[in-house]
Amino acid sequence: MVVFVGKQKQLDRNVYINNPHELFLTSSFIRIVSYSTKVIVYFQVITFDELKTGYKNPIEQCNSLNPLVIPEYTLHIVINLLFLISGEWFSLILNIPLIAYHLWKYCHRPVMSKPGLYDPTSIMNAQVLTAHQREGWIKLAFYLLSFFYYLYGMISSLIQ
């Protein structure tokens, strides 16, 4: 592909985002989507804590958490598709294990009539509840660290 910059010809074999304005918009969009996944996971951690302390019954909790599973996974895949388009290989490699875990977890979910991961009959088991809560804290830490990494990438792209 030939890209014209001013009066000079420059050969560019990569079809990535080279315009700084497009890069800024892409990194801003990634930051917003990353923030929304953090909010979803934070809500999951809070609801698991409410269930553990007895403020909420398991049916209400599962009815409020199950609709958020697909949007969380979709937002995470959208972020990684943007990484693929923009050529951010390091960020993509960092996120691939979590995508694989999400796909594995969704393929091995309990048999239910609605989409989701959380079964009201098994959620009150102490081991299951602790595992879901630990998973929520780990994903929240991952999304928080990746958010700051994306913010750093956006600021460094603006400085260059």
C-alpha positions in Angstrom: 0.0 0.0 0.0 1.4 3.4 -0.9 0.8 6.3 1.5 1.5 9.9 0.4 2.8 12.2 3.1 3.2 15.7 1.7 5.3 15.5 -1.4 7.1 12.3 -0.4 6.1 8.8 -1.2 6.3 6.4 1.7 5.8 2.6 1.4 3.7 1.2 4.2 3.1 -2.5 4.3 1.0 -2.4 7.5 -2.6 -1.4 7.2 -2.9 -0.1 10.8 -4.1 3.2 12.2 -1.3 5.7 11.4 -3.2 9.0 11.8 -2.7 10.5 15.4 -6.3 11.6 15.5 -7.6 8.2 14.7 -5.2 6.7 17.2 -6.4 9.0 19.9 -10.1 8.2 19.1 -9.3 4.5 19.1 -7.5 4.7 22.4 -10.2 6.8 23.9 -12.8 4.3 22.8 -10.8 1.5 24.3 -10.5 3.4 27.5 -14.3 4.0 27.7 -15.0 0.3 26.9 -12.4 -0.8 29.5 -14.1 1.4 32.1 -17.5 -0.1 31.4 -16.1 -3.6 31.9 -14.7 -2.5 35.2 -18.1 -1.2 36.2 -19.7 -4.6 35.3 -17.2 -6.6 37.3 -17.4 -4.2 40.3 -21.2 -4.7 40.3 -20.6 -8.5 40.3 -18.2 -8.2 43.3 -20.7 -6.1 45.2 -23.6 -8.5 44.6 -21.5 -11.5 45.7 -20.7 -9.7 48.9 -24.4 -8.9 49.4 -25.2 -12.5 49.0 -22.4 -13.6 51.3 -23.7 -11.3 54.1 -27.3 -12.2 53.5 -28.8 -9.0 52.1 -30.0 -10.5 48.9 -31.5 -13.8 48.0 -29.8 -16.0 45.3 -32.6 -15.8 42.7 -32.5 -12.0 42.7 -28.7 -12.0 42.5 -28.6 -14.4 39.6 -31.4 -12.5 37.8 -29.3 -9.3 38.1 -25.9 -10.9 37.2 -26.8 -13.2 34.4 -27.8 -10.5 31.9 -24.4 -8.8 32.4 -22.3 -11.8 31.4 -22.7 -11.5 27.6 -22.1 -7.7 27.6 -18.9 -8.1 29.6 -17.6 -10.7 27.3 -18.6 -8.8 24.2 -17.0 -5.6 25.4 -13.8 -7.5 26.2 -13.8 -9.0 22.7 -14.5 -5.6 21.1 -11.4 -4.1 23.0 -9.3 -6.9 21.6 -10.6 -6.5 18.1 -9.6 -2.8 18.3 -6.2 -3.9 19.5 -5.9 -6.3 16.5 -6.9 -3.5 14.1 -4.6 -0.9 15.5 -1.6 -3.4 15.8 -1.3 -3.3 19.6 0.2 -6.8 19.8 1.4 -6.6 23.4 -2.0 -5.6 24.7 -3.7 -8.3 22.6 -1.3 -11.0 23.9 -2.0 -9.8 27.5 -5.8 -10.2 27.0 -5.9 -13.5 25.1 -5.7 -15.7 28.2 -8.7 -13.9 29.8 -10.7 -14.3 26.5 -9.8 -18.0 26.5 -10.9 -18.3 30.1 -14.2 -16.5 29.3 -14.9 -18.8 26.4 -14.0 -21.9 28.5 -16.2 -20.8 31.4 -19.2 -20.0 29.1 -18.9 -23.4 27.3 -18.8 -25.2 30.7 -21.6 -23.2 32.4 -24.5 -24.9 34.2 -27.5 -26.0 32.2 -30.0 -23.1 32.4 -32.9 -21.8 30.3 -31.4 -18.2 30.1 -27.9 -17.2 29.0 -25.6 -16.6 32.0 -23.2 -18.3 34.3 -24.8 -18.1 37.7 -27.2 -20.8 38.9 -29.4 -19.9 41.9 -29.5 -23.4 43.2 -25.7 -23.8 43.5 -24.7 -20.2 44.2 -25.3 -20.6 48.0 -22.6 -23.3 48.3 -19.8 -21.6 50.2 -17.1 -23.0 47.9 -18.9 -21.8 44.7 -19.6 -18.4 46.2 -16.0 -17.9 47.3 -14.8 -19.0 43.9 -17.1 -16.5 42.1 -16.1 -13.8 44.5 -12.4 -14.5 44.1 -12.8 -14.6 40.3 -14.5 -11.2 40.4 -11.7 -9.6 42.5 -9.1 -11.1 40.1 -10.9 -9.8 37.0 -11.4 -6.4 38.7 -7.7 -6.2 39.4 -6.9 -7.2 35.8 -9.3 -4.7 34.3 -8.0 -1.9 36.6 -4.3 -2.6 35.7 -5.2 -2.8 32.0 -7.2 0.5 32.3 -4.1 2.3 33.6 -1.9 0.6 30.9 -4.4 1.8 28.2 -4.4 5.3 29.7 -0.6 5.3 29.6 -0.7 4.2 26.0 -3.2 7.0 25.1 -1.1 9.7 26.8 2.2 8.4 25.2 0.5 8.4 21.8 -0.6 12.0 22.3 2.9 13.1 23.3 4.5 11.6 20.2 
